[in-house]
Each structure stands twice: as structure tokens, then as C-alpha cells.
């Protein structure tokens, strides 16, 4: 039994996960199915007397998912966890925490942050999940990773479909400012810790294949490209709402003109 737990919660020494395989797409498809069901039964969910328990259950699941990452490191000594290499300075980690409290409190401010952090900040992790290269479907980290990165999408769509939450221009400012603060913390951590530290992937390319490999190693150029990319992703995340608002404004103007 001890050997099983060390295996299940540990990681391998050879590649166990490859991008664009069934193990990559299956979790995403499952999450997409859940989101569709939320959309399909959004009115039923809102009117259900136990709707609050659904939100609390999802909030609890997200917090446990995030905390279990650190519990795993402490419990499996073979992973040799070094605290300075596993500080909670990640967009994905904080996005899931914010999403959890958003679900519990129905906070618009937390929705504003979570919306953009999830859609603009975790998308690269879904395209190239580089951090689970050595942990396939037989390892706990595989499931923890996908729950951490996909439950945020489920939570965001739940609040949009069921509780009619949406971002606005103010949301962009709040979310972007919060991300900038986290980036400053990550930069300081990378400088203080030194070689090996790579919070927010700002210091260097990862050792395993990632979409971020296209970024140059030079810090200044790397930072500029990341800022431009994040800004573009923020704009794309807000674009559907911008288009919707423009259509409503035109429709309202046409109605007034007709009268």
C-alpha cells in the first residue's frame, strides 16, 4: 500500500504525458460537457432550492484541489519539495482560489478578476500542460492539474449562465492591475531565489516542451512579449461582450428612431 501511494502521488522519471493525445483532450471535453449541461439547465439550477449547495460544493472542490498540490509535496518525501520552488505565485493557482470564493460569495469583484485570469491566464496551460510531462493518468498530479485548470472555467460559466454575471470595462482594470501586482511579486521572487526560480515563466523557458518556448531568453524582450500577449488575450476575452453591447446599443438606437 505504501508503494502504491508513493507511486500514485509521486512522479515518474520518464515522459508519461504527451500533448495532443487522448489524455490531453479527454479532460477538456468532459469540462465542455459539464459547461453545456450548465447552460442547458441554467433556469432549473437557478430555481432549485439546493442551488447554493452546488456553488458551495464546487467552491470546496476547487480549494481542496489547489491545497492538495502542496499536501502532496509535503507527504511524498521522494519529491524533495523545496519551499522556495513551490511558493503560491501562479496565475492558475490564484485563479482557482478567487473562483472558489466567487462561487461561495457571488462576489462581482472576484468574478472580474477570475474571468480574465481564467480565460487569458490559464489558456497556455491547457494548450501545452508542460508541468505534468512526467505524470500521466495513473498519477494523482494529472487529475489535480486538470481539475485546477478546468474547474475555473466551469465556475465562470456557471456564474455567467445561472447568475447572469458579466465583465465590463472596470473589470479589465481590476483584473489587469491584480495581475500586474502578481507579476511584480513573481519577479522579486525570481530575483531573490536566483537560478532555478521561474515564477510566471518570466525568467526562462521551461525544461519541458511548452508553447512559451517561442519566447526569447532575454528578460526584457521576454517581458515585453508577455505583456503584449496578455493584453491581447484580455482584449479577446472581452471582445464577445463588446460586440454584444454594440449590437444592443444599435438595436436600442434603431428602436428610438423608429418611434
Secondary structure, DSSP 8 states (H G I E B T S, - for coil): -HHHHHHHHS--SS----TTSHHHHHHHHHHHHHHHHHHHTHHHHHH-TTHHHHHHHHHHHHHHHHHHHHHHHHH-GGG---GGGS-S--HHHHHHHHHHHHHHH--HHHHHHHHHIIIIISHHHHH--GGGTT--TTSHHHHHHHHHHHHHHHHHHHHHHHH-----HHHHHHHHHHHHHHHHHHHHHHHHH-TT--GGG-SS--SS--GGGGS-S-HHHHHHHHHHHHHHHHHHHHHHHHHHHHHHHHHHHHHHHH-
